[in-house]
Amino acid sequence: MHKSHTCPKGRVVQHWIDSKAVANNMLGDPTLRRVDVYIPAGHDGSGLPLLVDVVGFTGGGPYHTAWKNFGENVPERADRLIASGEMAPCMIAFPDCFTRLGGNQYVNSIAMGNWADFLTTELLDFVEGTYGCGGAGKRGIFGKSSGGYGAMMHALMHPDIWSAAACHSGDMGFDLMFATDFALTLRRLAKHGGTIESFITAFEAAQKPAGDDINALMVLAMAATYDPDPDAYLGIRLPVTMDTCELDPVAWKRWMKWDPLELVETRSEGLKTMKALFIDCGDVDQYNLLYGARRMHKRLTALGVDHIYQEFPDDHSSVDYRMDISLPILANALAK
């Protein structure tokens, strides 16, 4: 719902990509993926920067292009920001990366699929080839929560592809994030038969999944992302014992190598090539992500990586309004 009904309105075009990159997934997820593309008013896309929106857990890209009550979707937000002159005109791609396990961390996994490859090759090849936008030095990625993690990871792992990134309330600081999640997950599994397979069977049969079960599913999705087991059901194994919830230090080490706070120690040089790097987090984030964000800010500063860091008075939920700050930063940097 546009806040301004008089500003020029861009358009959203729906496309489909049949992905070979994610065909390896063990979840039975489809390879045919919807991608909505926003084109600003008065443009056909040629020569414009390209931003890619990677959304949080339980979401998909088209969620951000749908009608929204009492607020703007992302294309409407972009219309307003561009019309006001705050934000340079840009293209925005909204890929559907939803999975059977409820979400995505946007990295390659033998269980979840090779989602990093999908974004950096298939998606960019299609959108840039179709519209003549983006290209080297003119690509940015942004997201919140799991999407914030994805944006941060792509900046760390693929600075040759992306030249700007915005991480809103992104996953980092795994030691605090997952401190109690494993015990809670085991309790939900016990309620539904005690195994990962019995839990997922019950979850998928439920007419209305419980919120605690969605949280447990999220932890299983993390397990399938950070430490997949090709011999386990859907590739999922937890880094704790199923009866006593004792952490397996070897398995936990495999998880920790995916924590952005670990990766930044060896990949900071690539971040120094970014035209814009934006990180923020609410000061009462209920998933303890504020402390990971502060740690990242501290390390980036010590490592000499130019970035913008902000804290704001809110929690983890319903903070899309923060894109009013991040999107102009990314688009304006890429337009130069």
N, C-alpha and C positions, 0 to 999 in steps of 0.2 A: 504494500500500500504506500504509494508515493507521499512523502511529506509535502513536497512541492508539486502541485498539479499543473504548473505552468512551465517547468523546465523541459528542455528537449529530451525525448525518451529514446533510448537505444532499443535494440531488439535482441531477443534470445533465439538462437537456432539450435534445434535438436539434431544430433548426429549419433551414429553407432559405430563402434570399432570392435571388430572380432579379433581379440587379443591372442596372439601365440605366446606371449610372455607369461601369462597367468595360467596357461593350459596345464602346467605341471601341478596345480593345486590338488591336495588330497581331500578337499572338502566337498567335491562335486559341484563347485560353484561354476556358473556359466562364464564362458569366455566373451560372449557378446555384451559389450558395455556401452551404456548411454553416456554421451558427453554433451552437455549444454554449453553453448558458446555465446557470450555476450559481446555485442558489437555496438560501440557508442554511437549516438546520433550524429549524422553527417559524415560517417566513415564507412568504408568497406573492409577495413582491417589492414590494408596494405601499409607496411612501414611502421605500424604501431607496436609498442611493447606488448608482451603477453604475460599475464599473471595466471597462475594455476592455483585453484582453491582446493585444498585437501582438508576434509572436514573431520570432526571428532567422532568418537566411538558412538555407534548406533545410527550414524548419519551416512548420507551419500550426497555427492555433489548436487544432484537435482533438488535436494532439500533446500538448498540456498537460492534456487531460482523460483521456488513455489510462492504462491500468494501467502502473505503473512499478516495476521491480524495485529492491529495496534503497533505496527512497526514496518520497517522496510526489509525486503529481501536484498540480496547483495547487488543485483543489477539496478534496483531502484536507488540504493545507496550510491552506487557509482554514477548514476545519472545526476544526482544532486551534487555530488562532489565535483564532477567534471563541469557541470553548468555554472557552479560558483567560482570556478577558476582555481580551486584548491588542489585539484588533481589533474594531471595530464591525461588526455584521452588514452585509453588502453583497451586491449582485448582481455577477457577473462574466461578461462575454461573451467568447467565444473564437471570433472569425471566422476562417474559412479564406481566407487571402489568398495562397495559394501560386500561383506562376506557372510557365510553361514554362521560364523562365530560372532557376528554382530558388529564388526568393524575392521580396522586396518591400521597398521603402523607404517605402511608405505615403504617397506624394505623387502628384499628378496627372502623368500622362505620356501623350503620344499613342501611344507604343509599348506601355507596360506596362498602361495603363488608368488611369482617374481614381479611384485608390484613396483619396485624401483625401476625395473627394466620397462615396464608398461608406461610409466610416467616419462622417463628420460628418452625413450625411443619412440614407441608407437604413438603415444598421445601427442608429443611434440611434432613428430613427423607429419601426423594427420592434420593437426590444427594449423601449423605453420605452412604446410604445403597447400592447404585449402584457402587460406586467407592472406598469405604473404606477410604475416606478422612475426614478431619475436625474432629468433635467431641469436647468434652469439652476442652477448652483452646486453640483450634486451629481454631476458627471461627472468621472471620472479615467481616465487612460490610462497604461499601463506596458509596458515591454518591455526586452529585452536585445539587444545587438549591433545588427543592423539594426532590431530592434524598439525598442531604446533610442534609435536615431536617429529612428525614427518618433514615439516619445513626445516627444522633444525638439523635433522639427519641428512637431508639432501644438501643443505649448505655445507655440512661437514664432509660428506662423502662425494659430492659431485659439484665442486665449485667451478669445474670446467663447463658445466651445463647451465647452472643458475648464477645469476649476477646480483640477486637481491632475495631476501627472505624475511618473513615476519613470523615469529613464534609467539602465539598468544597462549598463556597458561599451559605450556608444553610439558610433556612428561620428561623429567630429569631428576636425578637424585633417587635412584631406585631403592636405596636402603630405607628411605622414609616412605616412599610411595607404597611399597609392598609389605611394610612392617607387620600389619595385621591381616592383610588380604588373604594370605594362604590359609590361615586358620578358619576364617570366615568361609572360604571356598570349600574347604573340607567338610564343614558343617552342612553346607548346602548339598554337597554330593551325598553325604550320609542320609539326608532327608529323602533323596531320590535314588536309593539303591546302593549307594556307596562307591560306584565307579564312574569314571568319566563318560563311558558309553551310556550307562543307565540314566545319568543326569541329563545328557543331551537329548536322549530319547524322550524323557519326561518334559524337558523344556520345550521341545518342538511340538509335543502333543498338547501342551497347555493352551487353553483358550485365552488366558490372560497371565503371562509370565510375571512372577513376583519380582519386585525391584531387587531384592537380595539375590535372586537367581540371575538377573541381568548382570549384576556386579560379579558374580561367580563366573558367568560366561566370559566376561571381559578378561578375567585372569587366565582362563583357558586360552583365549585368543592370544594373550601375551606369551603364554607357554609355546603355542604353535608358531609364534613369530621368532622368539629369542632362542629357543632350544628345542626345535622340532625333532621328533623321533620317527623315522620312516617305518618302524615296526609297530608303532603304537596306534591305537584307534584315532583316526583323523590326524595322526602325527603329533598328538598332544601328550606331553609328560610334564608333571610338576616337579619343581626342584626341592620338594619336601617328601618325607615319608608319609604314606597315606594314613597310617594309624596314629603316629605320635607327632606329626607335623615338625619333624626335625629337619633343618636345612641341610641339604647336600652341598658341601662347599665346592665340589667340582662342578656340579650343575649350576650353582649360583654364580660361579665365575663365568660360565658361558652366558648367563643373563647379563651380567655386569659389563661385558664387553660391548653391549648395545646401549649402555647409558651414555648420553651425550657428554656427560661430565668426564667420563673415561676417554672418549674419543678426542675431545678437544685438546688433550695433552699432546697428541701426535699429529693433529690435523689443523692446527691453528693457522699455518701458513696459507692454506687455501682460503680460509675465511678472510684473510687480509686483502684478497683480491675482490671481495664483494663490494658492489657500489652502495648497498644499504643492507644493514642487518638490524632488525628491530626485535626486541624481547620485552614482554611485559607479563605481569601476573597480579591477580587480586591479592590484597594484603590479608584476607581471611580465607584463602583458598582451602576448601575442605579436604583436599587430597594431599596436602602438605607440599604442594608444588612451589609455593613461594620460596621455600628454603633452597630447593634445587635451582630456581631462577636466580636467587641471590648468589649462590655458589658459582653459577655460570658467569654472571656479571663480574664477579670477583676474579675469576680465572681469565676471562677475556681481557679485562683491564690489565692484569699482570702480564699477559702474553702480548700486549700491544695490539689487540684487535679492535679496530674502530667499530663501535656499535652504539645503538640507542637502547637504554634500559629504563623502564618505568614500572612503578607500582601504583595501583589505584585502589580506592576504597570499595571493594566488592569481593564476592567469592568466585567460584568456578562457573556458575550458571548464568545463562542469558547475558553474556557480555559482548554480543556482536557489535554494540556501539563503539567498541574499541577500534573497529576497522575504520572509523572516521579519522583516526590518527595514522594507522599503519598503511592503509592503501595509498593515500597521497605520497607518503614517504617512498614507497616502492615505485609507484608509477613515475613520479617526478625524477627519481634517480635514474631509472631506466630510459627515460625520454631524453636525457642529456647526451 
